[in-house]
Amino acid sequence: MPTDVVICDGCCCGRTEKGHPEVPIDFLLESWEKHGLSDSIKLRFSRCLGSCSKHNVSLLRTEGSQEWLGELSQMQHYEAIVEWACSIVKDGKNSKIPEILLPHKFPVSYTHLRAHETPEHRGFRGGGEK
């Protein structure tokens, strides 16, 4: 499994009309380019990661783990995701998640996801697409 970051920007996440903070897609794309992360860590955008009870969900995946984050409401949260990605490139898959993201971790089981939306079946969009 490649190391990647999956950012939800779909039916609920990032929808300001539903009261959720905007997902800073342009910031993330620019940061991936600025730090040269694309060769090592794929940045993907999903139309729905399925845990809609948590707004602005992201998934950080490495070969040995996956960390689900929800209720990302501040730019600092997305800056911390970039920081994590940079540390993975520098220090390897054992890099710790930045402290600001720890309260946003949540366990997920596929029973929490919509039945037809396991990560392998979602509409992922690569980092170059919006």
N, C-alpha and C positions, 0 to 999 in steps of 0.2 A: 504494500500500500504506500503510495507516495505521501510525502508530507504536504499537507494543504490546509488552507483556511477557507472555509465556506461561510459566506455572509448571506443571511436571508434578507431579501428585499422583494417581498411579494405581496401576498394578500393582506397581511397585517403589518409585518415589519416595515418600518420606514414610512408608514402611511400617516402623514400628519393629519389628514382628514378624519382619521380614526383616533386621534389623540396620541399617536406614537411619534417619538422623535425621528427626524429624517436620518437615513443611513448615509454616511458621507462617502459615497462611491468614488467620486472624483479624488478625494483625499487619499483613499486607499490605493487607487490605481497609480496616482502620482508617487506615493510613498514606495510602492513596490518597484517602480521604475527608478526612483532616486537612489534606493538602497541596493539595486540590482538583485532583487529577491526572486524574480521569475524563474531563473534556472534551477533554483533549489526548492522553492516552495510555491506551489500553485495557488493563486488567488482565484476563487470561484464565487459566483453569485447564484443563489438559488431563488426560485420563485416562491418556494415554501419549504422550510425544514420540518414543518409539522407540529412543533411545540408552540402552538398559537397562544396558549395561555401566558407564555412569556413573550413579551414583545422584543423585537430587535435581537434575534437569536443568531449566534455564530457557533461554528464547530471548528475546533482546532484539532487536526489529526496528524499524528506521526505514525511511524511503523508500529510502535508499541502501545499507543494510547489514543484516546479521543476525549476531548474535553468540551462539554456543552456549556455555553454561556448564554444567559438571557438577561433581559431588562437593561440592555446597554443604552444608556440615555445621554451620555456625555461624550464630547469629543475625546476626553482623556481615556475613555474605554477603548476607542479605536486606535488611539496613539499607542496604548499598551499592547494591542494586538500586533501592531507594527514592531514594537520593541521586542515582543516575544519572537516574532519571525526572524528578526535580526540576530537574536541570541541563538536561535536554532542553527542558523547558518554558521555562526561563529563557534558555538560551544557544542553543538550536536543535539540529538533528540532528548537528552536529559535536562535540558534547560527548564527552569521553573516558570510557571505562569506569573506574570507581574502581580504584585500584591493587590493592586486596585481591582483586579478581575476576580480575585478569590471569592468575594461575596456573591458573585454572579454565576458561579458554577452551579450546575444542577444535574442530577442523574436523569438519564432518559432510558426508557425501554421502548421497544417498538410498539408496545401497547398504547403509549402516549401519543404516538404518531398516527396520522391518518392511515388507514389500512393500505391504501394504494401509494403511499409516499414514504417508502424506505429510502435511505440516502442513495442507494444504487439505482433507484427508479425515478428520481426527481429530475426536473428540468434544470440541470446545472448549466450555467453559462460561464465560459472561461473569462479570465481577467481582461481580455481585450474587448469584451462585449458589454453593453449596458442594457 
